[in-house]
């Protein structure tokens, strides 16, 4: 173990052979998207109308995009 750093991740030799190829589960991680919709309000942040509108438009665009992806998948499968 001399000169070796222990981590919870794979060893460096395993990472090099894997070439960081994403798996199928990596494409379906929606934690950040759901966190954007259901996060708590920060009481230390100033309330600004422009920021509220921007986040509202972002949420609408994410929803429309996800609906479009679902429709395309349904059309492709059926």
C-alpha positions, 0 to 999 in steps of 0.5 A: 500500500505504499504510495497508493491513495485509497478511495471509494471509487475504482482504482486508476487502472480500472478507470483507464480500461473502462474509458469512462463509457456511460452506462444506460443508468447514467442517461436516466438520472433525473435527480438534478431535474427533480431537485430543481422543481422541489427544492426549498426556498432559501430565506437568505436569498433576495426575492426578485421578480425577474428571477422568479419569472426566469425560473418559471420559464425554465420549469415550463421549458423543461416540462415541454422538453420532457413531454416532447421526448416522451412523445418521440419515444412513443412514436418510435416504439409504436 
